[in-house]
């Protein structure tokens, strides 16, 4: 069966306007304090303003232009050289080495997020609050989301032009809204670059697999008077995944994981052979019911599982048993590939024109494509709350089980079964992003500055999943009975005359959502500032389930 989702997110219009009046006496820069000369006596501080450094720095998280490097909120500034030294393969992966970003979703961990966050995406998450509360900016401006829930894949950032990355972990939501509750990650570009630079590199994992290749090229041109500047940068990255063949990685082959110590203990342990404790390959009886409701299972059925020949045998629970997991025992393990296959490419261009000494115009465009291929975990819909309900008249129940149910007055029991014979699902994520920005920066005289920009962004996301269960058919097949008219085994739903027992196309509702955020104005005595911001976002999502097999 093939399941596809088409999603289109649009930032139809994004307009920002700001006018800033800065006082001439600015605070001194923390990083520019001069050393004290021991040979000169220390003079008492005079009540007079410090000298203007002459450099304007936009402080990420406040949208305020100020002199120096002082920031009203905690800001971590990381240069490109530091990021490349930490992780030369991919700029976004290197950011994940920063402690405050260690909880980010990486391509190696994105498979479980298929359909919501996108397998293969690199979604930054500050302070463990998730990518939905971390805002990603490019030169202080938003980027069109690349997932269904408003998050942005950092892989699409033009890596060849990034000069530094600002990470703000406090106070950003006051300026940007609730999507910056955890903070802001702002990629600052070298928009005035001149010359040519490029990089080509490749590598393999320590086991000789997962080969990767990265290439980028950046070109910068400018007129002799520096009034016109053009920058173009392109990136390409390809990586082959590590599938179910772990190639001698014992920590993966042995299924090490973090699980609870027990159902009542608050502690967690790191243990091998982590498996499901509420389902087996043949089926585990997890609860019983009579005509009045749920009851304790009789000895003949309690803690029993079905063997390959259909007989009942005791279930070994192993160690560190919780409501869903355990170490060892007779459960089934969830295995997936360690790394998805990934290919991404993007092109970025920017032109800057100094029309007059007091007016600068600019325009920029970004086009990026991401393709990832992921083998997710085995189908496990039929455990826990989704376990099968097996009635006493089931056509495939052994006679001994039927007798035990009759003696105990049971009408049904729940069966946790992992359908590992179906195999893992195959998830593919294709994302295309377009972004265009036009704006101006102006000087009005004295310390007054102004800026305005208009932005349009669009992301087209297609998720495709194959080898997935048609859940309705699975439950109908489990509830099999004998047709009294023909003596054949059929689905109970067929006897009831419902369409649930036959293959049917499912059409999901077309979802529309729109958000409109009004402008805001702020005024202070010093420095004075005012501004407005209009953002319009539209989401269109279409889900289609095609015909297939159980």
Buried (B, 14 or more C-beta within 10 A) or exposed (E): BBBBBBBBBBBEEBBBBBBBBBBEEBEBBEEEEEEEEEEEEEEEEEEEEEEEBEEBBBBBBBBBBBBBBBBEBEBBBBEBEBBBEBBBBBBBBBBBBBEBBEBBBBBBBBBBBBBEBBBBBBBBBBBEEBBBBBBBBBBBBBBBBBBBBBBBBBBBBBBBBBBBBBBBBBBBBEBBEEBBBBBBBBBBBBBEBEEEEEBEEEEEBEEEBBEBBBBBBBBBBBEEEEBBBBBBBBBBBBBBBBBEEBBEBEEBEBBBBEBBBBEEEEEEBEBBBBBBBBBBBBBBBBBBBEEEEEBEBBEBBBEBBBEEEEEBBEBEBBBBBBEBBBBBBBBBBBBBBBBBBBBBBBBBBBBBBBEEEEEBBBBBBBBBBBBBBBBBBBBBBBBBEBBBBBBBBBEEBEEEBBEBBEEBEBBBBBBBBBBBEBEBBBBBBBBBBBBBBBBBBBBEEEBEBBBBBBBBBBBBBBBBBBBBBBEBBBBBBBBBBBBEEEEEEBBBBBBEEEEBBEEEEEEEEEEEEEEEEEEEEEEEEEBBBBBBBBBBBBBBBBBEBEEBEB
